[in-house]
Amino acid sequence: MKKCNIYLIGFMGTGKTTVSHHLSELLGFEEIDTDTWIVCEQNQSIPEMFDSHGEQFFRNLETDFLRRLGEEKHKIISCGGGMAMREENVRLMQENGVVVFLTAEPQTILDRVQGDDGRPILNGNMNIPYIQGLLAKRLPYYEAAGEVIVATDLRSPEEIADEIEKKIKSSKICFDF
C-alpha cells in the first residue's frame, strides 16, 4: 500500500508549520496544521485548553484528530510537538503517511520561540536548560516515529522542503506523489 500523506513531527520551534507551507507548494498537497485545527474546533487557544481542561484533554484531541483524518490523501500535516508521544498516534501516522522528524538545536529552538506565549509547555521556562531537558525526554519518541529525519538549523524552509521530497523519493518508502 502506498503512503499518501506527510506528517511533520518534532519539538516546537523546529519549523514544522513553516516547512509545511513550502512543502505544500512544492508537492501541491493540502496543508493541515493540527494545532490550528484543534484551536478552531474547540474555539479556545491551546493555553486556554491547558488551563481549563489540562494537557491530557489536549493530547486526546490530537489523537481524535488523527483518527478522523482517516483515509484523507495528499495532505501535509504539521503536528504539535507532543503528537509523537503516544504510540497510538505514531501508529496512525505511519499507517497513513510518511513521518518526517524535523530537528533543531536547543539554541535554534529558543531563538525561534522566544516571546511566543502560545506555547504553554515553555511558558515560564524559556531557557536552554529547560528546552534541553524536555527535548532529551522527547527525543526517543521522535526518533522511533520518524521515518525520515531532517535538520532545520541555519537552513531556509525551501531547502528543508526540497530535502524532504528528495529523501522520500530516494527512500524505500512506497509513497504516492
N, C-alpha and C positions, 0 to 999 in steps of 0.2 A: 504494500500500500504506500502510495506517495504521500509525503507530508506536504501540507498546503499553507501553513501559517508560520510566521517567525515571531517567537516570544523573546523579548529583550529583558534579561534579568540582571541584577547586580545591586550593589549598595546605592543608596541615594547619592546623587551628585556624580554618578559615573557617565551620565549623558544619555540615558535611555530615551527620554522624551525627545530631546533634540535630535538624536540619531534617527529615531523613528520617523521624523518628518522627512529627512533626506532619503532614507531607505524606501519610504512610501513613494516618493517622487521617482526614485531610481527604478523601482520594480513595478510601479503602477498599482500597488496594493493599497487597500483602505487601511487607515491608521486608527488604532484604538488605544487610548490611554486608560488603564484600569482605574487609577486614582480619580481621574476626571469623570469617568463613567459612574463610579460609586458616589462621588460627591453630587453629581446631577441627580442620580436616582434617589438618594437619601435627602437631598435638599439641605445638606449640612456640610461644613468643611470637615476635613479629617481631624484637626484639633478638637472641633466640637464633638465629633463622634467619640474620640478617645475620652474626652472629659465626661460626656453624658452616658456613654454606654460601655466604655472600656476598650482596650486593644483587641480583646478576643472577639468582640462584636464585629469590629472592622475586618479582622482576619477571616471570619466566617463569610462576610460579604465578598471577599476576594475569591474564596473557594466557590461560592454560589455563582459568581460571575463566570469563572472558568467552566463550570458545568453548563451554564446557559449558552456559552459560546458554541458548544457542541460541534456541529458539522459545518460551521462557517469556514469559508475558504478564502485564500488570498488576502490575509489580514497581517498587519504588523501590529503586534500587541506589546505596548510598553508597560511593563509590570511594576507594581510598587516594590520597594526594596525588600519587603518581608515575604513576598509571594513564594519564594522557593524554600521557605522554612517548613512547609508542610509536605509530607510525602504524597498525599492525595493531589495537591496542586502540581507537583512535579510530574506525576503520572499523567494527569490530564493534559499538561502542556506537551509532554513528549509524545503522547498518543496523537495529538492534533497538529503538531508542528515541530519545527527545529527550535531548540532552546539555545539562545546566544547569551553568553555571560560576558558582560562588559566590566572591565576592571579599571581602577584608578588608585593612585597612591593616596594615603590619608591627607596629605597637604593639598593635593588637587581637589579632593572632595571638600575639604574645608573652604578652599578658595571659591568653589562653585556654590556652596550652600549658605555661606556666611550671610547673615542678615535676612534669611528666609524663615519667617516664623510659622510657616505652614508645615513644618517637619517636627511633629510632637515628640518623636524619639530623641531628637537632638536639642530640643528647647531646654535651655539652661546648661547644656553640655556641648557648646560649640567650641571644641578644642581637640587638638591632635590626640592626646592620650585616650580620651573617651572614644573617638572615632576608631582609633587603632584597636581598642578592646572589643568594641561591638563588631567591627569588621572581622577580627580574629574568630569570634564566635560564629559568625555567619559564613565565613569562607568555605568551610567543608560542605555546607549545603549548596552554595553556589557552584562549587567545583563538581559536586556529584550530579547536579541538574544540567549544567552546561554541556552541550554537545559541540559547541564552537566557542572559543574564548578569544576576545579581542581587547587589547589595552587601549585606553582612550586618552591617556596623558599626553599633553602637548600635540594633539592632533585635531584636525578640523572634522566636523561632523561628516563632511563629504568623503574624506579619506577613510573614515571609520565605516561608513555605509558601503563604500567600494570594497573594502577588505571583507566585510561580512558576506557580500554577494560572491566574491571570489572564493572564499573559504567554503561556502555551502556548495558552490558548483564543483569545486575540486575534491570535495569530501566523498565518502561512500554513502552519504545520506541520500536517500531517494526523495527528491524534492520536486514539486510541481511548480515551475516558474511560469 
